[in-house]
Amino acid sequence: FTNATLITAESAKLFSRYRPFMIEVSMYGFSKHTYKLVTTRGESFYDTLNGIDLLKTYNIPFQIKMPVLNINKDDLAKVKKFADSLKVAFRYDPIIHPRINGDMLPYQYSLSPKEIGMMDRIHSNLQITTCDNTRGRSLFKKKKQIYFTCGAGMNFFSIDPYGKLKLCMLS
């Protein structure tokens, strides 16, 4: 997982020699303005494009993911169109997590369940489970402040560099 801003020709050459199965590049929008809103550093948009160009040039397998927030949602179609033009897989992720220290501040950027449902219908996001599933709907009725359940250990897991199984990549 990367935002591709630190990918250099040297690291791309290394990836071409020791091929990863897949690199997932997060894009936060499709303009300097949107990147400034999300990352506070608009120039990182060009760094991301440069990193993606290097991955493409060196034929490194990658896909694009867009974390969708209420401040970048209008760029979703542009990022999808860009991924399509590169002929790489694309997905978006509207799920917001609290900070590692438990701070809930990131939730101010989350979309409403209605917005996510509408986005899923328009863009056919098959990789995200939203409130349209039975489990999500029942949870939403019980506790209005929780929109999604975590799939850690049920839908995914990760293995750290030391070979240890981790249910949650955030922890």
ABEGO torsion letter per residue (X at the ends): XBAGAABBAAAAAAAAABBBABBBBBBAEABAAAAAAAAGBAAAAAAAAAAAAAAAAAGBBBBBBBBBBAAAAAAAAAAAAAAAAAGBBBBBBABBBBBAAGBAAAAAABBBAAAAAAAAAAAGBAABBBAABAAAAAAAAABAABABBBABGAABBBBBAAGBBBABAAX
